[in-house]
């Protein structure tokens, strides 16, 4: 089992990524740190706890960052995920006082200092990681692997013509993180996540399972489906973050290239990922950017991990794709 910290901003697709991680025997999720992005950190912490409770994993600690980015003012994506971040369909729940703690940056620093076998799966803006670097310049060099869902290379952005949301929210943090690693960050950009579409057929399959986790996924993605139709005329919804978890477990799901990345920090192209694919500046590679994905194999992995009791049905459903 690989020890991982999941840094996230739940978020509909973050919640699906957490479910996949918790159902994967290769992963030991030792902590969840919350950054501001899709929602403010307070809501993100509540949403992470709702997932842990659903999965009977309230033993995993949740640590909040804060809503202050490195330079920008926070802009959330509640138009995409709902005001509560999970599609505005779930009831409020009682949360034990000790379940959600403050101090995400402290937790990251101390955990990485004390262990040499911890990896980070970053599903939101990189604010927590950047603040850790500002306090301990070499701290991310202690991470075994860092996988980041963010950025865009050869396709259009999802919050501007050229920018992906996570990197657009806090572009300064992207540069701080990428400038202070000693191994390439493994990037899951929009180029590959756009192919991971939870189609109406997949959602109907979830509804027909008639279990709590499947119903949770079906319910929270309804708002997401409506947004994707209005915004992009997509039938279904793109679920970006679960691919980062699936890739961490099974890197052969994707193919990519080793190169150098920096992020535009202001102006009309703010948040754009500048990928030096031609090695123009002769800089040391700091990113392995994935550009291809086997989307059918992703869903094969996702459904079989999350719903192992439905493996035969999953194989039948996937034959249609």
N, C-alpha and C positions, 0 to 999 in steps of 0.2 A: 504494500500500500504506500502511495506517495502522499506525504503530508502537504496540504495546500491551505493557503489563506485565500478566500474569495473576497475580493474588493469590489463592491457593487453599489448600484443605485436603484433598488427595486421599486417600480418597473415590472411590466408584464413579462417581457422576455427574460429578465433577470430571474424572475421567480421560476420559470421553466428550467433555466440553467441550474439553479440551486437544486431543484428536484432531481435533475439528471445526475448531478454530482453526488447527492446523498444516496442515490440508488446504484452507484457504480462502485463495485468492490475494490477497484484499483486505487480509489481516493480515500484519504482520511482527512476530512474537512475539519481542521483544528480551530478555525475561527472565521468569522465573517466581519469585515470592516465596511462601513457605510460611508460613501462619498455623496456629495450633492450632485445632482444631475437631472435624471428624470423627475425626481421629486426632491424637496428639501430632506436633509438627513433624518429629521425626526420621523417623517413618514416612511422613509426608507427602512429605518430600524423596525418600525411596527410591521411593515410588509415582510421583512426577513423573518421576524418572529412568527408571523402567520404561516409562512412556509414551514418553518421548523416544527411548529405545532401540528400541522397537517401530516408531517412525516414522522412524528413522534421522536424528534431529535432536539428537544429543548436543551439538551446538555451542551450544545455548541454555543460558545459565547459570541455575542454581538457587540461590536464597539463602534460608536458613532464618531465620524469626523466632525467637521463643522461646515457651515454654509458659506464661509468666506473663501473665495477662490484666490489664486495667486495675485491676479490683477483685475480681472473682469468682475462685473456684477453677475450674480447667478441668474440664468434664464433656464427655467425648467421645461419639461416636455409633457406637462399635464394635459395639454390638448391632445396628445397622442395616447397617453396611458390612463387618463381619467384623473379627476381631482385627487383621489386617494392613491393613485399610482397603480391600482389593480382593477381597473375597469368599472369601478363604482357599483359592484355587485355583491361584495362580501359584507357580512355583518361585523360590527365592532366586537372585539373580544377583550377580555380582561388580561392584562399583561403583568406578570409579577415584577415588582420594582427592580429586582436584581437581574432580570433577564436581558436588559439593554443597558450597556455601560457607555460612558464617554471614554475618549482616549484612543481613537483608532491609530493615530500616528505613534503614540507611545507603544501600543501593542505591536505594531509592525516592527519597530526598531528593536524592542526587547526580544521578540520571537526570533527575528533573523540573527540577532547577536548570539543567542543561546543555542541555536540549532543550525547545522550546516546542510540539512536535507529538506528544507522547506521551500516550496514553490509558491508563486502568486499567480492567480488567474484574475485579471483585472477586467471587469465588465462595464465600467463606467469611465467618467473623466479621471485623469491620473492625479488628482489633487492630493490625495492622501500619500501617494508614493512620492510626489515631488516635495511635499512638506517633510517627509522622512529624510529625503536627500539633503534638504536645506539644513537640517539639524545634524545629520551624520552623513557626510558626503559619499562615503563608500558603502553605505548600508545595503543598497540593492545588489552590490557585487556578491553578497552572501547568499542571495537567492539561488536555488538550484536551477529553476527555470522561471521566466516571466512570459505569460501569454496575455496579450492585450486585445480585446475586441475594440477596434477603432480604426479610424482613417479610411481613406479611399484612394485608389490608384488610377484605374483605367475606366471608371464609370463615373456617373454624376453623383453629387452629394445628396444628402437627405434633409439638410437644413439650409443649404445654399446651393448654388450651382456646383460648388467644388468641395464642400466640406461635409464630413460625417459628424453627427451630433456630439459624440463623446469628446472628440478632439477640438471641435468648435467651441464647446462650453468653456474649456480652460486650456487654450493652446499653449500658454506659457508653461504649464505643468508638463506638457508633452516634451518640450525641449529640455527642461530640467532633467526629466527621467532619462530620455534617450542619450543625453550627453554624459550621463554618469553611470553607465553600465559597462561591464567588461565582457559581456556576451550578448549576442543578438537577441533582442526581444522578438518573440514569435507573434506576428501580427495577423489578426483575423479581420480584414477590412470588408467594406461593403461589397467589394468585387466578388467575394464568396458568400457572404451572408444573404445577399439578395436572392440567391438560389434556394435558400432554405425557407420555403413557403408552406405554412400550415394551411393546406387547401380545405375547401368545404368538405371534401370526402374524408380527409383525415380528422376534421372536427366531428363529423358525424360518427366516425369510428370511435372516437373518444366518448361521445354521448351514449353510444350503444354498449360500452363496457359496463356502465352502471356501477362504478366504484368511486370512492371519494376523491382520489387524486385525479382521475380522468375527468370527473365532473368539475373539479377546481379549474383544470386547464381549459376545459370547454367554456366555463363561465367567464373567466377573466379575459379570455381572448376575444370575446364578443365585441367589446369596445374597440379593440385593436383592428378587428376585421372591418368595422364601419369606417374607421379612420383611413385604412389603406384603400378602401374603395373610393372614398371622397377625395383623397389626396392623389392617388396613383392609378385608380381604376384597376387595382389588383383584387382578384377574388381569393379571399383568404388573407393571411397576414404573414409578413416576414418576421421570423423569430431569430434575431441576430445572435443573442448571447449563448444559447445552448450549443451553437457550433464551436465556440471557444472551449467549452468543457469537453465536448466530444473530441475535438482535435487534441487537447491535452492528453486524453486517454489513448487516442489512436491517431497519431500524426499522419499516417498514410491516407487518411481521408482527404487531405489537401496536398497540393503541390505549389511551390513558390520559388522565390529567388532571394538570395542574400545580397543586401545592398545597404544604402544609407538613407535615413529619413530625417527630415526636420520639418517643423510646422510653422506656417505663416501666423504671426501673432496679432496682426491688426490689418485694417483696410478691407476692401471688398472681398478679398480672398482669405480672410481670417479663418483659421482652422484647416486650410488646405494642407494635405500631406505632400511635401515635395520629395519625390522618390528619385534618387540619383541613379537610375537604371543604367545609364551610360558611363557611370564612374567618372563623371566630368571633373569633380573636385578631388578625386583620389583620396577620399576620407575612409577611415576604417569602417567597415560595415557595422551597423548597429541594429539592423532589423532583418528578420526573415519574413518577407511579406508574401502571404499566400494569395495565389491568383486563380487557382482551380480547385474545385471541390466535387466529390462524388455525393451528390445530394440524396440519391436513393439509399446509399449505404449509411448516410447520416441518420435518416429516418428508421432504417433497419436497426441501428444501434440504439436510437432514442426509445423507440417503442419496446424493444426487447429488454432494455435495461429497466425502464420505468414500470413496465407491465409484463414481467416474466411469465405470469400465469396465462398470458394471451399470445404466446409465441406463435402457435399454429394459425390463429386468426390474423396476426400481423403479417405472416408470410403470404396469406391469401390476399390481404389488402394490398400489399406491396407489389404483387404480380401485375396489378393494373397500372403500374407506373414505369 
